[in-house]
């Protein structure tokens, strides 16, 4: 589910809240709309964090700071740091 889909559902809840003659129903739909908005914001923050993580990873590879995982080949070199891939 995307943040846009959550916002659309929130909009529908607001519309239903405004059209109901029952104050309890209005309150329930208004609370539900707030929940959808909160979920949309959470999804948006999560997506932004994932983009930032991917961007940092890509920048590291481009700058040559990306490290290779330890392997048997580079671990057997005396004085080499397996985490650096030497």
PyMOL Python script that loads the backbone (N, CA, C, O; Angstrom):
from pymol import cmd

cmd.read_pdbstr("""\
ATOM      1  N   UNK A   1       0.853  -1.175   0.000  1.00  0.00           N
ATOM      2  CA  UNK A   1       0.000   0.000   0.000  1.00  0.00           C
ATOM      3  C   UNK A   1       0.896   1.235   0.000  1.00  0.00           C
ATOM      4  O   UNK A   1       1.903   1.276   0.706  1.00  0.00           O
ATOM      5  N   UNK A   2       0.534   2.222  -0.779  1.00  0.00           N
ATOM      6  CA  UNK A   2       1.336   3.443  -0.872  1.00  0.00           C
ATOM      7  C   UNK A   2       0.772   4.536   0.037  1.00  0.00           C
ATOM      8  O   UNK A   2      -0.351   4.448   0.533  1.00  0.00           O
ATOM      9  N   UNK A   3       1.594   5.567   0.234  1.00  0.00           N
ATOM     10  CA  UNK A   3       1.119   6.703   1.037  1.00  0.00           C
ATOM     11  C   UNK A   3      -0.062   7.395   0.346  1.00  0.00           C
ATOM     12  O   UNK A   3      -0.961   7.907   1.013  1.00  0.00           O
ATOM     13  N   UNK A   4      -0.057   7.409  -0.981  1.00  0.00           N
ATOM     14  CA  UNK A   4      -1.164   8.022  -1.717  1.00  0.00           C
ATOM     15  C   UNK A   4      -2.461   7.250  -1.514  1.00  0.00           C
ATOM     16  O   UNK A   4      -3.526   7.850  -1.369  1.00  0.00           O
ATOM     17  N   UNK A   5      -2.376   5.932  -1.501  1.00  0.00           N
ATOM     18  CA  UNK A   5      -3.571   5.113  -1.263  1.00  0.00           C
ATOM     19  C   UNK A   5      -4.120   5.365   0.143  1.00  0.00           C
ATOM     20  O   UNK A   5      -5.334   5.431   0.337  1.00  0.00           O
ATOM     21  N   UNK A   6      -3.234   5.501   1.106  1.00  0.00           N
ATOM     22  CA  UNK A   6      -3.671   5.790   2.483  1.00  0.00           C
ATOM     23  C   UNK A   6      -4.360   7.148   2.558  1.00  0.00           C
ATOM     24  O   UNK A   6      -5.382   7.300   3.228  1.00  0.00           O
ATOM     25  N   UNK A   7      -3.797   8.128   1.869  1.00  0.00           N
ATOM     26  CA  UNK A   7      -4.413   9.462   1.869  1.00  0.00           C
ATOM     27  C   UNK A   7      -5.777   9.441   1.187  1.00  0.00           C
ATOM     28  O   UNK A   7      -6.694  10.151   1.601  1.00  0.00           O
ATOM     29  N   UNK A   8      -5.908   8.631   0.144  1.00  0.00           N
ATOM     30  CA  UNK A   8      -7.207   8.508  -0.527  1.00  0.00           C
ATOM     31  C   UNK A   8      -8.239   7.902   0.424  1.00  0.00           C
ATOM     32  O   UNK A   8      -9.389   8.339   0.463  1.00  0.00           O
ATOM     33  N   UNK A   9      -7.826   6.910   1.176  1.00  0.00           N
ATOM     34  CA  UNK A   9      -8.751   6.297   2.145  1.00  0.00           C
ATOM     35  C   UNK A   9      -9.108   7.289   3.247  1.00  0.00           C
ATOM     36  O   UNK A   9     -10.248   7.325   3.710  1.00  0.00           O
ATOM     37  N   UNK A  10      -8.139   8.086   3.663  1.00  0.00           N
ATOM     38  CA  UNK A  10      -8.418   9.120   4.674  1.00  0.00           C
ATOM     39  C   UNK A  10      -9.448  10.105   4.136  1.00  0.00           C
ATOM     40  O   UNK A  10     -10.378  10.493   4.842  1.00  0.00           O
ATOM     41  N   UNK A  11      -9.275  10.504   2.883  1.00  0.00           N
ATOM     42  CA  UNK A  11     -10.224  11.419   2.255  1.00  0.00           C
ATOM     43  C   UNK A  11     -11.631  10.824   2.260  1.00  0.00           C
ATOM     44  O   UNK A  11     -12.607  11.515   2.556  1.00  0.00           O
ATOM     45  N   UNK A  12     -11.725   9.537   1.930  1.00  0.00           N
ATOM     46  CA  UNK A  12     -13.036   8.871   1.928  1.00  0.00           C
ATOM     47  C   UNK A  12     -13.649   8.869   3.332  1.00  0.00           C
ATOM     48  O   UNK A  12     -14.854   9.067   3.487  1.00  0.00           O
ATOM     49  N   UNK A  13     -12.824   8.645   4.340  1.00  0.00           N
ATOM     50  CA  UNK A  13     -13.327   8.650   5.720  1.00  0.00           C
ATOM     51  C   UNK A  13     -13.834  10.038   6.110  1.00  0.00           C
ATOM     52  O   UNK A  13     -14.858  10.169   6.781  1.00  0.00           O
ATOM     53  N   UNK A  14     -13.109  11.067   5.684  1.00  0.00           N
ATOM     54  CA  UNK A  14     -13.548  12.440   5.971  1.00  0.00           C
ATOM     55  C   UNK A  14     -14.874  12.705   5.285  1.00  0.00           C
ATOM     56  O   UNK A  14     -15.788  13.278   5.879  1.00  0.00           O
ATOM     57  N   UNK A  15     -14.976  12.286   4.033  1.00  0.00           N
ATOM     58  CA  UNK A  15     -16.222  12.486   3.287  1.00  0.00           C
ATOM     59  C   UNK A  15     -17.388  11.768   3.972  1.00  0.00           C
ATOM     60  O   UNK A  15     -18.475  12.328   4.115  1.00  0.00           O
ATOM     61  N   UNK A  16     -17.149  10.521   4.394  1.00  0.00           N
ATOM     62  CA  UNK A  16     -18.203   9.770   5.080  1.00  0.00           C
ATOM     63  C   UNK A  16     -18.542  10.400   6.431  1.00  0.00           C
ATOM     64  O   UNK A  16     -19.702  10.419   6.842  1.00  0.00           O
ATOM     65  N   UNK A  17     -17.531  10.908   7.107  1.00  0.00           N
ATOM     66  CA  UNK A  17     -17.756  11.563   8.393  1.00  0.00           C
ATOM     67  C   UNK A  17     -18.644  12.797   8.227  1.00  0.00           C
ATOM     68  O   UNK A  17     -19.560  13.030   9.015  1.00  0.00           O
ATOM     69  N   UNK A  18     -18.361  13.567   7.209  1.00  0.00           N
ATOM     70  CA  UNK A  18     -19.121  14.796   6.977  1.00  0.00           C
ATOM     71  C   UNK A  18     -20.550  14.527   6.518  1.00  0.00           C
ATOM     72  O   UNK A  18     -21.436  15.361   6.705  1.00  0.00           O
ATOM     73  N   UNK A  19     -20.768  13.371   5.922  1.00  0.00           N
ATOM     74  CA  UNK A  19     -22.112  13.095   5.402  1.00  0.00           C
ATOM     75  C   UNK A  19     -23.011  12.346   6.389  1.00  0.00           C
ATOM     76  O   UNK A  19     -24.199  12.161   6.122  1.00  0.00           O
ATOM     77  N   UNK A  20     -22.465  11.920   7.509  1.00  0.00           N
ATOM     78  CA  UNK A  20     -23.266  11.145   8.465  1.00  0.00           C
ATOM     79  C   UNK A  20     -24.035  12.064   9.418  1.00  0.00           C
ATOM     80  O   UNK A  20     -23.482  13.036   9.932  1.00  0.00           O
ATOM     81  N   UNK A  21     -25.302  11.751   9.646  1.00  0.00           N
ATOM     82  CA  UNK A  21     -26.071  12.534  10.610  1.00  0.00           C
ATOM     83  C   UNK A  21     -25.765  12.128  12.063  1.00  0.00           C
ATOM     84  O   UNK A  21     -26.071  12.873  12.994  1.00  0.00           O
ATOM     85  N   UNK A  22     -25.173  10.969  12.245  1.00  0.00           N
ATOM     86  CA  UNK A  22     -24.898  10.453  13.585  1.00  0.00           C
ATOM     87  C   UNK A  22     -23.533  10.945  14.082  1.00  0.00           C
ATOM     88  O   UNK A  22     -22.513  10.647  13.460  1.00  0.00           O
ATOM     89  N   UNK A  23     -23.497  11.688  15.182  1.00  0.00           N
ATOM     90  CA  UNK A  23     -22.230  12.226  15.690  1.00  0.00           C
ATOM     91  C   UNK A  23     -21.215  11.127  16.045  1.00  0.00           C
ATOM     92  O   UNK A  23     -20.009  11.322  15.895  1.00  0.00           O
ATOM     93  N   UNK A  24     -21.700   9.991  16.508  1.00  0.00           N
ATOM     94  CA  UNK A  24     -20.773   8.893  16.843  1.00  0.00           C
ATOM     95  C   UNK A  24     -20.110   8.337  15.589  1.00  0.00           C
ATOM     96  O   UNK A  24     -18.921   8.019  15.592  1.00  0.00           O
ATOM     97  N   UNK A  25     -20.883   8.223  14.530  1.00  0.00           N
ATOM     98  CA  UNK A  25     -20.333   7.743  13.259  1.00  0.00           C
ATOM     99  C   UNK A  25     -19.344   8.764  12.707  1.00  0.00           C
ATOM    100  O   UNK A  25     -18.278   8.402  12.209  1.00  0.00           O
ATOM    101  N   UNK A  26     -19.706  10.048  12.801  1.00  0.00           N
ATOM    102  CA  UNK A  26     -18.784  11.099  12.345  1.00  0.00           C
ATOM    103  C   UNK A  26     -17.456  11.009  13.083  1.00  0.00           C
ATOM    104  O   UNK A  26     -16.390  11.093  12.472  1.00  0.00           O
ATOM    105  N   UNK A  27     -17.527  10.838  14.413  1.00  0.00           N
ATOM    106  CA  UNK A  27     -16.307  10.749  15.223  1.00  0.00           C
ATOM    107  C   UNK A  27     -15.470   9.525  14.850  1.00  0.00           C
ATOM    108  O   UNK A  27     -14.243   9.601  14.779  1.00  0.00           O
ATOM    109  N   UNK A  28     -16.137   8.411  14.615  1.00  0.00           N
ATOM    110  CA  UNK A  28     -15.424   7.183  14.239  1.00  0.00           C
ATOM    111  C   UNK A  28     -14.703   7.349  12.904  1.00  0.00           C
ATOM    112  O   UNK A  28     -13.540   6.970  12.764  1.00  0.00           O
ATOM    113  N   UNK A  29     -15.413   7.925  11.917  1.00  0.00           N
ATOM    114  CA  UNK A  29     -14.780   8.124  10.616  1.00  0.00           C
ATOM    115  C   UNK A  29     -13.658   9.165  10.693  1.00  0.00           C
ATOM    116  O   UNK A  29     -12.646   9.037  10.005  1.00  0.00           O
ATOM    117  N   UNK A  30     -13.833  10.181  11.519  1.00  0.00           N
ATOM    118  CA  UNK A  30     -12.770  11.187  11.680  1.00  0.00           C
ATOM    119  C   UNK A  30     -11.531  10.557  12.314  1.00  0.00           C
ATOM    120  O   UNK A  30     -10.407  10.848  11.906  1.00  0.00           O
ATOM    121  N   UNK A  31     -11.735   9.701  13.305  1.00  0.00           N
ATOM    122  CA  UNK A  31     -10.604   9.019  13.944  1.00  0.00           C
ATOM    123  C   UNK A  31      -9.921   8.072  12.952  1.00  0.00           C
ATOM    124  O   UNK A  31      -8.695   7.968  12.923  1.00  0.00           O
ATOM    125  N   UNK A  32     -10.721   7.395  12.152  1.00  0.00           N
ATOM    126  CA  UNK A  32     -10.168   6.495  11.159  1.00  0.00           C
ATOM    127  C   UNK A  32      -9.365   7.275  10.102  1.00  0.00           C
ATOM    128  O   UNK A  32      -8.319   6.814   9.646  1.00  0.00           O
ATOM    129  N   UNK A  33      -9.857   8.433   9.727  1.00  0.00           N
ATOM    130  CA  UNK A  33      -9.116   9.277   8.776  1.00  0.00           C
ATOM    131  C   UNK A  33      -7.759   9.661   9.349  1.00  0.00           C
ATOM    132  O   UNK A  33      -6.761   9.645   8.629  1.00  0.00           O
ATOM    133  N   UNK A  34      -7.707  10.002  10.618  1.00  0.00           N
ATOM    134  CA  UNK A  34      -6.430  10.344  11.255  1.00  0.00           C
ATOM    135  C   UNK A  34      -5.471   9.155  11.236  1.00  0.00           C
ATOM    136  O   UNK A  34      -4.269   9.320  11.033  1.00  0.00           O
ATOM    137  N   UNK A  35      -6.007   7.973  11.448  1.00  0.00           N
ATOM    138  CA  UNK A  35      -5.182   6.765  11.415  1.00  0.00           C
ATOM    139  C   UNK A  35      -4.597   6.554  10.023  1.00  0.00           C
ATOM    140  O   UNK A  35      -3.420   6.217   9.889  1.00  0.00           O
ATOM    141  N   UNK A  36      -5.412   6.750   8.983  1.00  0.00           N
ATOM    142  CA  UNK A  36      -4.916   6.607   7.612  1.00  0.00           C
ATOM    143  C   UNK A  36      -3.833   7.640   7.309  1.00  0.00           C
ATOM    144  O   UNK A  36      -2.849   7.328   6.638  1.00  0.00           O
ATOM    145  N   UNK A  37      -4.009   8.861   7.797  1.00  0.00           N
ATOM    146  CA  UNK A  37      -3.004   9.913   7.575  1.00  0.00           C
ATOM    147  C   UNK A  37      -1.702   9.557   8.281  1.00  0.00           C
ATOM    148  O   UNK A  37      -0.619   9.756   7.732  1.00  0.00           O
ATOM    149  N   UNK A  38      -1.807   9.033   9.491  1.00  0.00           N
ATOM    150  CA  UNK A  38      -0.615   8.609  10.229  1.00  0.00           C
ATOM    151  C   UNK A  38       0.106   7.498   9.481  1.00  0.00           C
ATOM    152  O   UNK A  38       1.331   7.522   9.364  1.00  0.00           O
ATOM    153  N   UNK A  39      -0.641   6.531   8.977  1.00  0.00           N
ATOM    154  CA  UNK A  39      -0.051   5.444   8.218  1.00  0.00           C
ATOM    155  C   UNK A  39       0.628   5.972   6.954  1.00  0.00           C
ATOM    156  O   UNK A  39       1.720   5.524   6.605  1.00  0.00           O
ATOM    157  N   UNK A  40      -0.003   6.909   6.275  1.00  0.00           N
ATOM    158  CA  UNK A  40       0.594   7.499   5.069  1.00  0.00           C
ATOM    159  C   UNK A  40       1.929   8.163   5.399  1.00  0.00           C
ATOM    160  O   UNK A  40       2.906   8.000   4.668  1.00  0.00           O
ATOM    161  N   UNK A  41       1.964   8.902   6.488  1.00  0.00           N
ATOM    162  CA  UNK A  41       3.211   9.567   6.893  1.00  0.00           C
ATOM    163  C   UNK A  41       4.286   8.541   7.241  1.00  0.00           C
ATOM    164  O   UNK A  41       5.453   8.730   6.899  1.00  0.00           O
ATOM    165  N   UNK A  42       3.906   7.466   7.912  1.00  0.00           N
ATOM    166  CA  UNK A  42       4.866   6.406   8.253  1.00  0.00           C
ATOM    167  C   UNK A  42       5.433   5.752   6.992  1.00  0.00           C
ATOM    168  O   UNK A  42       6.635   5.506   6.904  1.00  0.00           O
ATOM    169  N   UNK A  43       4.580   5.479   6.038  1.00  0.00           N
ATOM    170  CA  UNK A  43       5.016   4.874   4.777  1.00  0.00           C
ATOM    171  C   UNK A  43       5.958   5.821   4.047  1.00  0.00           C
ATOM    172  O   UNK A  43       6.980   5.399   3.506  1.00  0.00           O
ATOM    173  N   UNK A  44       5.610   7.092   4.037  1.00  0.00           N
ATOM    174  CA  UNK A  44       6.438   8.090   3.357  1.00  0.00           C
ATOM    175  C   UNK A  44       7.819   8.199   4.011  1.00  0.00           C
ATOM    176  O   UNK A  44       8.832   8.262   3.314  1.00  0.00           O
ATOM    177  N   UNK A  45       7.860   8.220   5.343  1.00  0.00           N
ATOM    178  CA  UNK A  45       9.147   8.280   6.055  1.00  0.00           C
ATOM    179  C   UNK A  45       9.981   7.037   5.780  1.00  0.00           C
ATOM    180  O   UNK A  45      11.189   7.124   5.564  1.00  0.00           O
ATOM    181  N   UNK A  46       9.334   5.891   5.790  1.00  0.00           N
ATOM    182  CA  UNK A  46      10.037   4.630   5.533  1.00  0.00           C
ATOM    183  C   UNK A  46      10.619   4.618   4.118  1.00  0.00           C
ATOM    184  O   UNK A  46      11.764   4.210   3.924  1.00  0.00           O
ATOM    185  N   UNK A  47       9.855   5.051   3.153  1.00  0.00           N
ATOM    186  CA  UNK A  47      10.331   5.092   1.768  1.00  0.00           C
ATOM    187  C   UNK A  47      11.504   6.059   1.629  1.00  0.00           C
ATOM    188  O   UNK A  47      12.468   5.771   0.919  1.00  0.00           O
ATOM    189  N   UNK A  48      11.424   7.200   2.302  1.00  0.00           N
ATOM    190  CA  UNK A  48      12.523   8.175   2.248  1.00  0.00           C
ATOM    191  C   UNK A  48      13.791   7.598   2.870  1.00  0.00           C
ATOM    192  O   UNK A  48      14.887   7.802   2.349  1.00  0.00           O
ATOM    193  N   UNK A  49      13.647   6.886   3.971  1.00  0.00           N
ATOM    194  CA  UNK A  49      14.802   6.262   4.625  1.00  0.00           C
ATOM    195  C   UNK A  49      15.418   5.196   3.725  1.00  0.00           C
ATOM    196  O   UNK A  49      16.640   5.079   3.640  1.00  0.00           O
ATOM    197  N   UNK A  50      14.579   4.429   3.061  1.00  0.00           N
ATOM    198  CA  UNK A  50      15.099   3.405   2.144  1.00  0.00           C
ATOM    199  C   UNK A  50      15.832   4.044   0.972  1.00  0.00           C
ATOM    200  O   UNK A  50      16.876   3.547   0.549  1.00  0.00           O
ATOM    201  N   UNK A  51      15.291   5.143   0.442  1.00  0.00           N
ATOM    202  CA  UNK A  51      15.980   5.838  -0.655  1.00  0.00           C
ATOM    203  C   UNK A  51      17.324   6.375  -0.194  1.00  0.00           C
ATOM    204  O   UNK A  51      18.313   6.294  -0.923  1.00  0.00           O
ATOM    205  N   UNK A  52      17.364   6.925   1.017  1.00  0.00           N
ATOM    206  CA  UNK A  52      18.611   7.457   1.557  1.00  0.00           C
ATOM    207  C   UNK A  52      19.637   6.351   1.763  1.00  0.00           C
ATOM    208  O   UNK A  52      20.820   6.531   1.474  1.00  0.00           O
ATOM    209  N   UNK A  53      19.181   5.201   2.266  1.00  0.00           N
ATOM    210  CA  UNK A  53      20.081   4.061   2.449  1.00  0.00           C
ATOM    211  C   UNK A  53      20.659   3.608   1.120  1.00  0.00           C
ATOM    212  O   UNK A  53      21.859   3.358   1.014  1.00  0.00           O
ATOM    213  N   UNK A  54      19.812   3.503   0.106  1.00  0.00           N
ATOM    214  CA  UNK A  54      20.293   3.084  -1.216  1.00  0.00           C
ATOM    215  C   UNK A  54      21.252   4.124  -1.783  1.00  0.00           C
ATOM    216  O   UNK A  54      22.254   3.774  -2.406  1.00  0.00           O
ATOM    217  N   UNK A  55      20.951   5.379  -1.571  1.00  0.00           N
ATOM    218  CA  UNK A  55      21.799   6.455  -2.068  1.00  0.00           C
ATOM    219  C   UNK A  55      23.180   6.413  -1.412  1.00  0.00           C
ATOM    220  O   UNK A  55      24.198   6.584  -2.083  1.00  0.00           O
ATOM    221  N   UNK A  56      23.208   6.186  -0.097  1.00  0.00           N
ATOM    222  CA  UNK A  56      24.491   6.087   0.605  1.00  0.00           C
ATOM    223  C   UNK A  56      25.283   4.889   0.113  1.00  0.00           C
ATOM    224  O   UNK A  56      26.500   4.977  -0.047  1.00  0.00           O
ATOM    225  N   UNK A  57      24.621   3.787  -0.125  1.00  0.00           N
ATOM    226  CA  UNK A  57      25.296   2.596  -0.641  1.00  0.00           C
ATOM    227  C   UNK A  57      25.860   2.843  -2.025  1.00  0.00           C
ATOM    228  O   UNK A  57      26.988   2.448  -2.319  1.00  0.00           O
ATOM    229  N   UNK A  58      25.090   3.485  -2.865  1.00  0.00           N
ATOM    230  CA  UNK A  58      25.536   3.803  -4.219  1.00  0.00           C
ATOM    231  C   UNK A  58      26.695   4.775  -4.170  1.00  0.00           C
ATOM    232  O   UNK A  58      27.664   4.610  -4.912  1.00  0.00           O
ATOM    233  N   UNK A  59      26.624   5.783  -3.318  1.00  0.00           N
ATOM    234  CA  UNK A  59      27.712   6.764  -3.205  1.00  0.00           C
ATOM    235  C   UNK A  59      28.987   6.083  -2.728  1.00  0.00           C
ATOM    236  O   UNK A  59      30.073   6.408  -3.207  1.00  0.00           O
ATOM    237  N   UNK A  60      28.873   5.145  -1.793  1.00  0.00           N
ATOM    238  CA  UNK A  60      30.039   4.425  -1.301  1.00  0.00           C
ATOM    239  C   UNK A  60      30.703   3.617  -2.400  1.00  0.00           C
ATOM    240  O   UNK A  60      31.931   3.573  -2.484  1.00  0.00           O
ATOM    241  N   UNK A  61      29.906   2.980  -3.239  1.00  0.00           N
ATOM    242  CA  UNK A  61      30.469   2.198  -4.340  1.00  0.00           C
ATOM    243  C   UNK A  61      31.135   3.111  -5.349  1.00  0.00           C
ATOM    244  O   UNK A  61      32.180   2.762  -5.899  1.00  0.00           O
ATOM    245  N   UNK A  62      30.556   4.266  -5.602  1.00  0.00           N
ATOM    246  CA  UNK A  62      31.133   5.187  -6.576  1.00  0.00           C
ATOM    247  C   UNK A  62      32.432   5.811  -6.076  1.00  0.00           C
ATOM    248  O   UNK A  62      33.330   6.090  -6.871  1.00  0.00           O
ATOM    249  N   UNK A  63      32.539   6.029  -4.773  1.00  0.00           N
ATOM    250  CA  UNK A  63      33.732   6.638  -4.211  1.00  0.00           C
ATOM    251  C   UNK A  63      34.824   5.617  -3.925  1.00  0.00           C
ATOM    252  O   UNK A  63      35.931   5.994  -3.539  1.00  0.00           O
ATOM    253  N   UNK A  64      34.538   4.350  -4.103  1.00  0.00           N
ATOM    254  CA  UNK A  64      35.525   3.324  -3.829  1.00  0.00           C
ATOM    255  C   UNK A  64      35.620   2.955  -2.366  1.00  0.00           C
ATOM    256  O   UNK A  64      36.593   2.322  -1.955  1.00  0.00           O
ATOM    257  N   UNK A  65      34.635   3.333  -1.571  1.00  0.00           N
ATOM    258  CA  UNK A  65      34.660   3.010  -0.156  1.00  0.00           C
ATOM    259  C   UNK A  65      33.862   1.759   0.159  1.00  0.00           C
ATOM    260  O   UNK A  65      33.794   1.332   1.312  1.00  0.00           O
ATOM    261  N   UNK A  66      33.270   1.184  -0.846  1.00  0.00           N
ATOM    262  CA  UNK A  66      32.483  -0.028  -0.655  1.00  0.00           C
ATOM    263  C   UNK A  66      33.437  -1.159  -0.300  1.00  0.00           C
ATOM    264  O   UNK A  66      34.448  -1.345  -0.977  1.00  0.00           O
ATOM    265  N   UNK A  67      33.138  -1.906   0.735  1.00  0.00           N
ATOM    266  CA  UNK A  67      34.012  -2.999   1.149  1.00  0.00           C
ATOM    267  C   UNK A  67      33.414  -4.326   0.750  1.00  0.00           C
ATOM    268  O   UNK A  67      32.196  -4.506   0.744  1.00  0.00           O
ATOM    269  N   UNK A  68      34.296  -5.255   0.416  1.00  0.00           N
ATOM    270  CA  UNK A  68      33.823  -6.585   0.058  1.00  0.00           C
ATOM    271  C   UNK A  68      33.717  -7.427   1.315  1.00  0.00           C
ATOM    272  O   UNK A  68      34.420  -7.172   2.293  1.00  0.00           O
ATOM    273  N   UNK A  69      32.859  -8.412   1.302  1.00  0.00           N
ATOM    274  CA  UNK A  69      32.736  -9.280   2.470  1.00  0.00           C
ATOM    275  C   UNK A  69      33.991 -10.139   2.607  1.00  0.00           C
ATOM    276  O   UNK A  69      34.681 -10.392   1.620  1.00  0.00           O
ATOM    277  N   UNK A  70      34.286 -10.585   3.819  1.00  0.00           N
ATOM    278  CA  UNK A  70      35.449 -11.443   4.004  1.00  0.00           C
ATOM    279  C   UNK A  70      35.310 -12.737   3.204  1.00  0.00           C
ATOM    280  O   UNK A  70      34.225 -13.310   3.106  1.00  0.00           O
ATOM    281  N   UNK A  71      36.408 -13.175   2.647  1.00  0.00           N
ATOM    282  CA  UNK A  71      36.431 -14.446   1.936  1.00  0.00           C
ATOM    283  C   UNK A  71      37.636 -15.235   2.397  1.00  0.00           C
ATOM    284  O   UNK A  71      38.534 -14.690   3.038  1.00  0.00           O
ATOM    285  N   UNK A  72      37.659 -16.491   2.081  1.00  0.00           N
ATOM    286  CA  UNK A  72      38.816 -17.301   2.458  1.00  0.00           C
ATOM    287  C   UNK A  72      40.067 -16.792   1.765  1.00  0.00           C
ATOM    288  O   UNK A  72      41.151 -16.822   2.347  1.00  0.00           O
ATOM    289  N   UNK A  73      39.933 -16.327   0.532  1.00  0.00           N
ATOM    290  CA  UNK A  73      41.094 -15.867  -0.227  1.00  0.00           C
ATOM    291  C   UNK A  73      41.755 -14.656   0.415  1.00  0.00           C
ATOM    292  O   UNK A  73      42.975 -14.643   0.582  1.00  0.00           O
ATOM    293  N   UNK A  74      40.978 -13.636   0.780  1.00  0.00           N
ATOM    294  CA  UNK A  74      41.609 -12.447   1.350  1.00  0.00           C
ATOM    295  C   UNK A  74      41.886 -12.593   2.839  1.00  0.00           C
ATOM    296  O   UNK A  74      42.652 -11.805   3.395  1.00  0.00           O
ATOM    297  N   UNK A  75      41.288 -13.572   3.498  1.00  0.00           N
ATOM    298  CA  UNK A  75      41.560 -13.784   4.916  1.00  0.00           C
ATOM    299  C   UNK A  75      42.892 -14.482   5.122  1.00  0.00           C
ATOM    300  O   UNK A  75      43.464 -14.401   6.209  1.00  0.00           O
ATOM    301  N   UNK A  76      43.399 -15.166   4.105  1.00  0.00           N
ATOM    302  CA  UNK A  76      44.646 -15.901   4.259  1.00  0.00           C
ATOM    303  C   UNK A  76      45.885 -15.038   4.033  1.00  0.00           C
ATOM    304  O   UNK A  76      47.000 -15.516   4.242  1.00  0.00           O
ATOM    305  N   UNK A  77      45.727 -13.794   3.618  1.00  0.00           N
ATOM    306  CA  UNK A  77      46.865 -12.915   3.392  1.00  0.00           C
ATOM    307  C   UNK A  77      47.296 -12.336   4.728  1.00  0.00           C
ATOM    308  O   UNK A  77      46.490 -11.684   5.391  1.00  0.00           O
ATOM    309  N   UNK A  78      48.573 -12.555   5.159  1.00  0.00           N
ATOM    310  CA  UNK A  78      49.033 -12.032   6.449  1.00  0.00           C
ATOM    311  C   UNK A  78      48.926 -10.511   6.485  1.00  0.00           C
ATOM    312  O   UNK A  78      49.363  -9.822   5.562  1.00  0.00           O
ATOM    313  N   UNK A  79      48.345 -10.007   7.549  1.00  0.00           N
ATOM    314  CA  UNK A  79      48.228  -8.552   7.733  1.00  0.00           C
ATOM    315  C   UNK A  79      47.089  -7.919   6.962  1.00  0.00           C
ATOM    316  O   UNK A  79      46.852  -6.718   7.099  1.00  0.00           O
ATOM    317  N   UNK A  80      46.383  -8.685   6.161  1.00  0.00           N
ATOM    318  CA  UNK A  80      45.275  -8.135   5.386  1.00  0.00           C
ATOM    319  C   UNK A  80      44.022  -8.060   6.257  1.00  0.00           C
ATOM    320  O   UNK A  80      43.805  -8.887   7.142  1.00  0.00           O
ATOM    321  N   UNK A  81      43.229  -7.073   5.988  1.00  0.00           N
ATOM    322  CA  UNK A  81      41.958  -6.944   6.684  1.00  0.00           C
ATOM    323  C   UNK A  81      40.871  -7.543   5.816  1.00  0.00           C
ATOM    324  O   UNK A  81      40.560  -6.982   4.766  1.00  0.00           O
ATOM    325  N   UNK A  82      40.287  -8.648   6.206  1.00  0.00           N
ATOM    326  CA  UNK A  82      39.257  -9.274   5.373  1.00  0.00           C
ATOM    327  C   UNK A  82      38.097  -8.345   5.040  1.00  0.00           C
ATOM    328  O   UNK A  82      37.519  -8.437   3.957  1.00  0.00           O
ATOM    329  N   UNK A  83      37.753  -7.452   5.961  1.00  0.00           N
ATOM    330  CA  UNK A  83      36.621  -6.557   5.709  1.00  0.00           C
ATOM    331  C   UNK A  83      36.933  -5.554   4.618  1.00  0.00           C
ATOM    332  O   UNK A  83      36.011  -5.026   3.996  1.00  0.00           O
ATOM    333  N   UNK A  84      38.208  -5.274   4.365  1.00  0.00           N
ATOM    334  CA  UNK A  84      38.568  -4.322   3.327  1.00  0.00           C
ATOM    335  C   UNK A  84      38.830  -4.996   1.997  1.00  0.00           C
ATOM    336  O   UNK A  84      39.020  -4.319   0.986  1.00  0.00           O
ATOM    337  N   UNK A  85      38.844  -6.300   1.983  1.00  0.00           N
ATOM    338  CA  UNK A  85      39.019  -7.005   0.725  1.00  0.00           C
ATOM    339  C   UNK A  85      40.445  -7.018   0.248  1.00  0.00           C
ATOM    340  O   UNK A  85      40.673  -7.205  -0.948  1.00  0.00           O
ATOM    341  N   UNK A  86      41.430  -6.827   1.121  1.00  0.00           N
ATOM    342  CA  UNK A  86      42.846  -6.849   0.727  1.00  0.00           C
ATOM    343  C   UNK A  86      43.441  -8.225   0.859  1.00  0.00           C
ATOM    344  O   UNK A  86      44.622  -8.416   0.568  1.00  0.00           O
TER     345      UNK A  86
END
""", "prot")
cmd.dss("prot")
cmd.show_as("cartoon", "prot")
cmd.util.cbc("prot")
cmd.orient("prot")
